[in-house]
Amino acid sequence: MNDVRGLIRLSAFAWLLAGLVIAVYVEIVNAGAVDPLATTFSEYVHIGQGARLVGVAMLATGFGALTVAGGVRLSGEVWAARLVAVFGIGVCVLAVFPQEPMDQPLTWHGAIHRHVALAAFAALPLAGLVLGAARRLSYAALAALVVFVGTFLVDARAVSGLAERILLVLELVLLVVFVRRTQIDRRSGTSAPSLAMQPRATLSFAALKSFPCRDLARQRRTCGRSGCGDRGEPRFGA
């Protein structure tokens, strides 16, 4: 089990790091072509190398989140794991249905992109609240999500890119916190009972609790052959 948890952590960090490196590269390459304060990361798909790399960064982040969800599930937090999985699947869907450029009317795939993004970015901080880990960070991510959505509702697209990047950083930090939490649970031994790694001891314990009469009868037969009393006490000097 420990090896599985270690592999999950390593895989999660690898996927998340890959997505982050690709995203930073896209930002650097397109630094002079667009206004990062107004342009969201999703809109880079229509600019230069972003057509190839934006989707890859999203998929890598989504795979990393799904790996984190597996680690959270192993720690026993079912609902939190489901919420993290919603985020991971949602980010993968964003890569399939791209956002239209901001100077064009909303398209059907753009509508899917926006609604799925809303659900995904809300699911991750909710998972933090369910886990009881990084509550302040979770509330900050929810607040950043409200601000980001508000830039579309009140026609403040001039700062949509900035609001989105703040939100993305908070969500990424939340994923790292979740991975660290599963590591702490493993070290403290709260994620699995000690008998889970000892199948024979578990079966013996279950048999003792389920069939006490059989064990008592076996004890009496053994004591009868070895010279014990009815209470299983040895007869000295008999």
N, C-alpha and C positions, 0 to 999 in steps of 0.2 A: 504493500500500500504506500509506503514511504517513497519507493522508487516511482510509482505512478504519479504521486503528488509532485515530486521533483521534476518529472518529465513535463507535467502540465504547466508548472511555473516557467520552466525554460522555454517551452513552446509559446506560451502566452507572451512572455517578454520579447521573444524573437519576432513574432508577428506584429506586435505593437511598435517595436523599434523600427521594423521595416516600413510600416505605414507612416510613421513619423518622419523618417529620413526622406522618403519619397515626397511627402507633403512639403517639407522644408525645401527640398530641391525645386519643386514646382514654384514655390513662392519666390525663390531666389532668381530663377530663370525669367519669370514674368514680372520682376520687380519694376522695371521701367515701362512695361507695356500697359499696365492697368493701375487703377487706384485701389490699393488694398483696403482702404477704409470703407469703400463703397462696394467693391466686388467680393462676393462670397467665394469660398473655395470651390463650391460646386460649379460655379460659372467658368472656372479655369478650363473646363472641358472643351470650351469653344475657342481656346487661345493656345496656339503653338503646340508645345509638347504636352500640354495639359490634356489634349484629346486622348493620349495613350496612358498617361501616368495618373490622372485623377482617379479613374476607376480602379487602377491597381492599388493605390493608397487606400481607397475605401474598402476594397476586398481584404487587404491585409489587416486593416483595423477590425473589420467584421469577424474574420477568422480568429484574431486574437481575443476578441470579446467572447466568442463562442467557447474558446478554450478556457477563458476565465470562468465562464458559466459552469463548465464541467468541474473545475476545482471548487467552486462554491457549492455545487451539488454534493460533492464528496464530503464536504464539511457538515452536511445535514440541513442546509438552508434551502429548502425546495423552492419556495416562492421567490426568494431573492435570485436564485439561479435562473428561474423562468424569466424574470425581468431583465437580467443581464443578457439572456439569450434573445429576448425581444430586441434589445439594442443591437446585438451582433447581426441578427437576421436583417434588421432594418437597414443597417449601414450597407450590407451586401445588396439589398434592393436598391439603395440610392445609386449604386454603381451601374445597375441595369437600366434604370429610368433616369436619364440626366435632366438637369435643370436647364431651361431655356435662357438665352441671354436676357439681361435685365431690361433692355430696350425693346423687347418683343412681347406680344401678348402671351398670357398664360396658356400653355398647351396641356394636353391630356397627360403626357408623361411628366411634365413639370408639376401638375397637380398631384400626381402620385408621389413624386419626389418630396414635395412639401409636406403632405400629410404623413407619409411614412417617417420623414425626418422628425416631425413633431412628436410622434409616438415613441420613436427610438430615443430621442434626447430627453423625454420625460421619464422613460422606463428606468434609465440608469440611476439617476438620483433617487428615485423611489426605491430601487433595490438597496441603496445605501441606507435609507431610512428603515427599511425592513431589517437589514442586518444590524442596525444600531451602530454602524461604523462611519466615522467622518460625517456626522450629522450637519455640522456647519458647512462643510464642503458640499454636501448634498443640497442644502438649502440655497447655497450660493449658486449652484448649477441650475436649480429651478428658477431662481431670480434672473440669471443670465438668459435662460430660455424665454422668460416672459419679455425681457427687454428686446431680445432678438426678434420675436414674433411681433412685438409692438412697432418695430421699425417698418414693417410691411403694412401694418394697420393704419398708422398715422402718417404714412408717406415720408418716412425718414430714411430712405434708402441710402443716403449719403454716409451713414454710419453702420449700415447692415453688415458690411464685411468685418468691421472691428468687433461688433457685438457677437458675430458668429465665431470669430477666432477666440475670444474670451471663453465662450461656451465650450468650444472644442478642447481647449486646454484643461478646463475644469473636468470635463467628462473623461479625458485621458488620465488625469491624475486619479480620478475615482477608480478607474480600472486597475491602476497600479496598487491602490489601497486595498482593493478586493483580493488581489493576488497576495499581498503581504498578510492580509488577515487569514487566509487559508494556511499560510506558512506558520503563523503564530498558533493557530488551532492545532496543527500537527505537533508542534513542539510541546504544547501543554497537555496533549493527549485527550482533549475534549471532543475531538471529532469522531473517535471510535473507541469502543470499550476494549479493555486490555485482553479479554478473552477472544476477541475477534481474530487475533493472530494465532490462537491455539485451538484448533478444531476439536482435538480429542478432549481437552479440558472442558470445552463448552458442552460437548455431548455428555460427558460424565456428570457434569453439574446438572444438566437438564434431566438426565435419567434419575439422579438422586432425588430431585424435587418432584418428578412426575410419578415415580414408582417407589416410594419409601418402604412399602410393605415387602416388596421383593428383596430389597437390600437387607431388611431386618431378618427375613427368613433365611437368606444366605448366611448372615452372620451367625444365626443360631445353629445352622447345620455345621458350619465351620468350627464353632466353639464346642459343639457336641463331640466332634471327632478329636479335638485337641485337648479336651479335658477342662473346658470352661464351664462356668455356671450358667444359669438361665439368663443372667444379666450380662453375659459376655465377659465375666471376671475370671481370671485364671484361678484354679484350685491348687493352692500351694499346700503341700503336705498331705494330699488326699490319698 
